[in-house]
Amino acid sequence: MSAVAAAIAPAARRRLRSATGGCAGNGANGFTNAAAPLNLTGMNDVGVEISDEQLMLAYGAGDVAAFEQLYQRHRGKLYRFLARQLHGNGALADEMFQDVWQRVVSARQSWKPEALFTTWLYRIAHNRLADHWRALQHRPPAPDDADERTERVPDHDTPERHLSEFEERRRLHLALEELPAEQREVVLLRLEQDLSLEEIGEVTGVGRETVKSRLRYAMDKLRARLNP
């Protein structure tokens, strides 16, 4: 898959920029002058790490630059997550990527930090993916022979270390593609987005034990695939 920055079409980026207001102060983004933007400049100047939640609150108060920081932080991982869930369909990933950010934009003034911004963002992505599959009347296959296959998987080192970087990535990509969508999702959220089991549960709408079970089955299948 190409770099995320190259994957986002310029026209799509212009649409997103337009939706966020382009630049502050022109009134085109629907903000009113009644809510003064939170001042995050001083915090940046002294090297203080501004949380996602602070940035989202600042954006809701009218600070478009805060949205730009959020977008830069999360665009790459979010795009990869969507693209892998959509089996590398770049056009559909672009469309869904834009839709997720549009929903962030639409919720800017009503958003409250009841959960981590990352959890909320990936919950939007999860729901958008679910809508897509329902619209196609598609259901990913359920795990079938997971128990039998995982019983044969040893826990020692896998042979990936003997492969070239390219070959390792290629094999891992193919192995991820073979996972049922629910298992692939928890693997990507855990390993690439570094979400906790509880946060993944909030994103996917299932309990912690279900997340743990899906993750275990997925990792066992990946080991079986990469270390036959």
N, C-alpha and C positions, 0 to 999 in steps of 0.2 A: 504494500500500500504506500502511496506517495505521502510526502510530508503533509501534515494537517494544513499548514499555511497555504500550500499550493492547492489543496483540495477544496478550499472555500472559494467559490467563483466570485470574481469582482462584482458582478451585478448583484449577487446575493448579499455581499457585504454592504453594498450601497443601500439595499433595502433595509438591512438591519440598522445602519447608521441613520437612515431617515426615520425609522421607527423610534429610535432613542432620542431624536431631537437634533442630531447632527452636532450642534454646539449649543452651549448654554446661552440664555438671555434672549433668544429670538421669539419665545412664546410658542413655537411650532410643536413642542412636545407635550403641550397640554398642562404644563406646570403653571401655578399661579405664584404671584410675588408674595403671597401671604406667608408661605412657609419658606423661611430662609434656609439655604443649604448648610449642612453641617460643615464646619471648617476642618478638613483633614490635612491641609497643606502643612501645617506646623508639625504634625506627627510624622509625615513623610520626611520632612527636613531633618529631623533628629534621629531618623533610622528606626522609628518604632513600627513594628509590624502591625498593620491595620487588619483586623479580622474581616472575613467575608461578611459577617453579620453587620459590622459597622459600615462597610461599604454599601451594602444593600439599603440600610437605613438612610445613609447619606444620599443615595440615588433617589430614594423615595421622597426626600426633601428637596430634590431639584439639582443635585450635583451630578451632571452627566459624566464628568471625569471619573467618578466613583464606579459607574457602570463599565467604563472602559477598562478599569483595573480588574473588575470581576471577570469580564470577558476574556482578557488576556490570561488570567490565571487558569481558567477552566475550559477554554475552547478546545485545546488539543485533546485532553483526556475525554471530554464529552464526545467529540467527533469520533474518536477511535472506538469508544463504547458503542455508539450508534452504528457505525460502519460494520463492526464485527457482529453485532446482533442482526444486521441486515445482510449478512453473508457477502460483504464487500460491494454491495450495490451503491456506488458512489452518488448517483443522481438522487436516489431515495434518501441516502444519508444526509446529503446537502439539504434537501427539502425538510427533513425532520429536524435537523440541527437548527435551521432557521426558525422552525415552528416552536421549538423549545425556548429559544431566546426571545421570541415574540411574546410568549406567555410570561416570561420573566418580566419583560417590559410592561406588559399589561397589568401585572400584579404589583408594580413598584410602590404605589402609594398605600395599598392595603396590606402589604407584607408585614408580618410580625415575627420576631425571632423565637418562635415556639419550637423550632428544631434548627439544627445546623443548616446553613445555606446549602452546603453540598448535599445533604440528605434531601432537602426540598427540591433541589435542581434535578437530581437523579430520579426522584419520585415523578417529576413531570415527564422525564424521558421514558421511564418505565410505563407510565400510563399512555403516553403517545404511541409507544411500541405496541402495547396491548390493543389500543384502538385500531392500529394498522392490521394486526393479525385477525381481529374480529371482523374487520371490513372485508378481508379476503376469505372469511370463513375457514381460516387455517388454524390448526392446532398442532404445535410441535409434538413429535412422538414422545411418549413417556419412557422413562428408563426401562429397559427390558432385561438384559442379562447382567446387570451391574453386580449383583451379589456373586454370581459364579465367576465373572471375570476378575473381580477385585480380590477374590480369595487366592488367586494365582500370582498376585503382584508382590514381588519382594520389596523390601524397604531400603535396600542398599542403593548406592549411587547408580544413576541412570547413565546411558552412554552418550547423552548430549554433549558432555565435555569433550568427547573425541571428534565432534563434528565441527565443521566450519560454522562461523556465525550465521552465514546466510542459510545454510542447510538446517541449522537448529531452528531458526525462526520459521523457515518454511514448514518444517515438520510440526512445530508447535501450532502454527496457524491452521494446518490441516486437522490436527487433533482437536482444536477448539471448535472447528466447524462441525465435527462429528458429534459434539455434545448436544443433548436436548437444550432448547432455548433457556429453560429455567436454570439448568446447571451452568450453562455458559455465562449467564447473567451474573450469578453469584461469584463465579471465579473472577470475572472482569472487575466487579465492584470491590472484591476483596484484595486482589493482587495489584490491580492498576490504579484504582481509586483509593485504596487503603482504608476502606470503610470497615467499621467494626461489625460483628454479627448482628448486634442490636440495630445499628444504622441500616444495614442491608435489609433487615426485617421491616423497618419503617419504609424503605424505598419500595420493596416488593409486596408489602402487605401480608406477610406471613410471619409466623412465630420464629423465635430464635432457634428452637430445635429443628424446625423445618429447614431454616437456612443452613444450620450446621450439617444436617443430613445431606442436603443438596451439594454442599461444598465438598463433603467427604466423598460422595459418589463421583463427583466431577474430577477431583484430584486423583482418585483411584483409576478412573478411566484414562486420564491423561498419562499416568504412569504406565498403564498397560499398553497404551498406544505408542509411547515413546521408548518403552523398554520391553519389547515383545519377547 
